[in-house]
Amino acid sequence: MTGAGAPGLAVLSLLLSGVLWGTAWIPLKHFASQGLTGLTMTLCTYGLVGVVALPWIFRLRLQWLPQWRLVAGAAAFCGLANACFTTAVMFGEVARSMLLFYLVPVWGVLGGRLFLGERITRLRAAGAVLAIAGAFLVLGGPAILAQPPGLLDLAAVGAGLFYASQNICARASDRVPVLPKTLIAFVGCAVVGAALIPVARHGLPPISAGLAAGLAAFAGLWLTAAMGTQTYGVSNLEAGRAAVLVIFELLTAVASAMLISGERLDAGGWAGAALITSAALLEAFSVDPPPPADTTLPRTTRSP
């Protein structure tokens, strides 16, 4: 079972995933300047990996077929999350989009409770509150919500909701190893991109050799590593805990923007960064309470 992985390794895996996703805005902005949209990016990068991975997915079919519905659900949610997120970040205000996306801890904690029966402990609820409050402060406080919501805002909110849903499905498919779940998630991105591009009427721009090489490198190296570490982490941690912990991605995005683009944080921004870091550390070093003892069954017949 994937859930048997070491919690410490799963935490480190999610932190690495946060670094990779938190700096992904850099190539995304570059590809937007080359005429690509969120859906075409999803198809040309995530989808490319999915198509290449099809032979391995077929070979691993005995590993994922017993829980194929959950795996397919995770793949579909992954495709929707990435299509929404890339669209929001590439063409909307990055700060506003990130704030709305980082409602994901709320969806993760609630979804983990509703669909997986996970407990919402006081510590986990406090972590979610700290994370959301920190994100709100980093992105400017009340001023960030001065504009009325639009389609790109809905895309950012949808990205968080779909991302949390993907995490829940990945956690629930606990008999499927990480590799097939990761590869099939890329296929989900290809299916979503191919299905929605005709609806949105987004055509592919002329793709030069240099642009094609950049897309292949982004897909084959960056996204594969980010998706693999993310899938391993969420498969070995409770959905609510994972959803709070991946808020580290936002901290990485802010830090990289400061170092690369010369952005600066005001007092509220530094306070928010401290809250986000506290939430990530709180989750990384917290220990889940053991389940209550089952006094109705003999000790030798309990489930592991």
ZAMARGU-4260 file (C-alpha; in steps of 0.2 Angstrom, whole numbers, plus 5000, padded with zeros to 4 digits):
<rodrens>
0) 5000/5000/5000 | 5006/5017/4996 | 5000/5023/5013 | 5014/5014/5021 | 5027/5026/5016
5) 5037/5035/5029 | 5028/5051/5034 | 5045/5061/5035 | 5049/5056/5017 | 5032/5061/5012
10) 5033/5078/5020 | 5050/5081/5011 | 5043/5075/4995 | 5029/5088/4996 | 5041/5102/5001
15) 5051/5098/4986 | 5035/5098/4975 | 5031/5115/4983 | 5048/5122/4977 | 5045/5115/4959
20) 5027/5122/4958 | 5031/5138/4966 | 5044/5143/4953 | 5034/5136/4938 | 5027/5154/4935
25) 5043/5158/4927 | 5042/5146/4912 | 5023/5149/4911 | 5025/5167/4909 | 5038/5164/4895
30) 5027/5152/4886 | 5012/5164/4887 | 5023/5177/4878 | 5025/5164/4865 | 5007/5163/4861
35) 5002/5148/4871 | 4986/5148/4882 | 4982/5138/4898 | 4974/5124/4888 | 4987/5123/4875
40) 5000/5122/4889 | 4991/5108/4897 | 4990/5098/4881 | 5008/5102/4875 | 5017/5098/4891
45) 5007/5088/4904 | 4998/5079/4889 | 5015/5075/4880 | 5021/5066/4895 | 5005/5056/4896
50) 5006/5051/4878 | 5024/5045/4880 | 5019/5036/4896 | 5005/5026/4888 | 5016/5010/4886
55) 5021/5010/4904 | 5004/5013/4910 | 4998/4998/4900 | 5012/4987/4907 | 5007/4992/4925
60) 4988/4989/4922 | 4987/4976/4935 | 4993/4988/4948 | 4980/5001/4945 | 4965/4992/4938
65) 4958/4986/4955 | 4955/5005/4959 | 4954/5012/4942 | 4939/5023/4946 | 4949/5032/4959
70) 4964/5033/4948 | 4954/5040/4934 | 4945/5053/4945 | 4962/5059/4951 | 4968/5060/4933
75) 4953/5070/4928 | 4954/5082/4943 | 4973/5084/4939 | 4969/5089/4921 | 4956/5101/4926
80) 4966/5109/4940 | 4981/5112/4929 | 4971/5119/4915 | 4962/5131/4927 | 4979/5136/4936
85) 4989/5139/4921 | 4975/5149/4913 | 4974/5160/4929 | 4992/5162/4931 | 4997/5165/4913
90) 4983/5178/4910 | 4977/5184/4926 | 4985/5194/4941 | 4997/5181/4948 | 4994/5188/4966
95) 4975/5187/4965 | 4975/5170/4957 | 4987/5163/4970 | 4976/5169/4984 | 4961/5162/4977
100) 4970/5145/4973 | 4976/5144/4991 | 4959/5141/4997 | 4964/5123/4994 | 4968/5119/5012
105) 4949/5122/5016 | 4944/5110/5002 | 4957/5097/5007 | 4952/5097/5025 | 4933/5097/5022
110) 4935/5084/5008 | 4946/5073/5019 | 4932/5073/5032 | 4918/5071/5020 | 4925/5057/5009
115) 4939/5049/5019 | 4932/5051/5036 | 4948/5060/5042 | 4947/5069/5058 | 4948/5088/5058
120) 4959/5091/5074 | 4962/5107/5082 | 4980/5107/5076 | 4975/5104/5058 | 4961/5117/5059
125) 4973/5130/5066 | 4986/5126/5052 | 4973/5129/5039 | 4968/5146/5047 | 4986/5151/5048
130) 4990/5146/5030 | 4975/5155/5023 | 4978/5171/5034 | 4996/5171/5029 | 4992/5169/5010
135) 4980/5184/5012 | 4993/5195/5020 | 5007/5191/5008 | 4996/5195/4993 | 4991/5212/5000
140) 4977/5210/5012 | 4959/5217/5009 | 4966/5227/4994 | 4968/5211/4984 | 4949/5209/4984
145) 4945/5226/4978 | 4941/5221/4960 | 4925/5211/4957 | 4927/5192/4953 | 4929/5187/4935
150) 4931/5171/4925 | 4950/5171/4929 | 4946/5172/4948 | 4934/5157/4945 | 4948/5148/4936
155) 4959/5150/4951 | 4946/5145/4964 | 4942/5130/4953 | 4960/5125/4952 | 4961/5124/4971
160) 4945/5114/4972 | 4951/5102/4958 | 4968/5100/4966 | 4961/5096/4983 | 4950/5083/4974
165) 4964/5075/4965 | 4974/5074/4982 | 4959/5065/4990 | 4957/5052/4976 | 4976/5049/4976
170) 4975/5046/4995 | 4959/5035/4993 | 4968/5024/4979 | 4979/5017/4993 | 4983/5001/4984
175) 4990/5009/4969 | 5009/5013/4968 | 5015/5031/4965 | 5022/5028/4948 | 5005/5023/4939
180) 4996/5036/4948 | 5008/5049/4942 | 5008/5043/4924 | 4990/5042/4923 | 4988/5060/4930
185) 4997/5066/4915 | 4985/5056/4903 | 4971/5065/4912 | 4979/5082/4907 | 4980/5077/4889
190) 4962/5071/4889 | 4956/5087/4897 | 4966/5098/4886 | 4961/5089/4870 | 4943/5090/4875
195) 4942/5108/4880 | 4953/5116/4867 | 4939/5114/4854 | 4926/5121/4866 | 4937/5136/4870
200) 4942/5138/4852 | 4961/5140/4857 | 4972/5135/4842 | 4990/5130/4843 | 5002/5144/4838
205) 5017/5141/4826 | 5029/5131/4836 | 5047/5133/4832 | 5061/5121/4836 | 5066/5131/4850
210) 5049/5132/4858 | 5046/5114/4855 | 5063/5110/4864 | 5058/5121/4878 | 5041/5113/4880
215) 5048/5096/4880 | 5061/5100/4893 | 5048/5108/4904 | 5037/5093/4902 | 5050/5079/4903
220) 5060/5086/4918 | 5051/5100/4928 | 5033/5093/4928 | 5038/5075/4929 | 5048/5079/4945
225) 5035/5090/4952 | 5021/5078/4949 | 5030/5063/4955 | 5035/5071/4972 | 5017/5078/4974
230) 5009/5061/4971 | 5020/5052/4983 | 5017/5065/4996 | 4999/5066/4995 | 4998/5047/4994
235) 5006/5044/5010 | 4998/5059/5021 | 4981/5062/5026 | 4972/5073/5013 | 4969/5087/5025
240) 4987/5087/5031 | 4994/5087/5013 | 4983/5101/5008 | 4989/5112/5022 | 5007/5107/5019
245) 5008/5111/5001 | 5005/5130/5005 | 5024/5130/5005 | 5022/5132/4987 | 5016/5150/4989
250) 5031/5154/5000 | 5042/5148/4987 | 5033/5158/4973 | 5035/5174/4983 | 5054/5171/4987
255) 5058/5167/4969 | 5049/5183/4963 | 5059/5193/4976 | 5075/5186/4970 | 5072/5185/4951
260) 5060/5199/4948 | 5066/5211/4962 | 5049/5211/4971 | 5049/5217/4989 | 5037/5212/5004
265) 5030/5225/5015 | 5027/5222/5034 | 5010/5213/5030 | 5019/5202/5018 | 5033/5197/5030
270) 5019/5193/5043 | 5010/5183/5030 | 5026/5173/5025 | 5029/5170/5044 | 5012/5163/5046
275) 5013/5152/5030 | 5030/5145/5036 | 5023/5142/5054 | 5008/5132/5046 | 5020/5122/5035
280) 5032/5118/5050 | 5017/5114/5061 | 5011/5101/5049 | 5028/5094/5045 | 5032/5091/5063
285) 5015/5087/5070 | 5011/5069/5075 | 4994/5062/5071 | 4985/5055/5086 | 4983/5036/5086
290) 4966/5029/5082 | 4955/5025/5097 | 4957/5007/5104 | 4944/4995/5097 | 4938/4985/5112
295) 4925/4975/5103 | 4938/4964/5093 | 4952/4953/5099 | 4969/4961/5097 | 4974/4948/5084
300) 4960/4952/5072 | 4962/4971/5071 | 4966/4979/5054 | 4984/4985/5053
</rodrens>
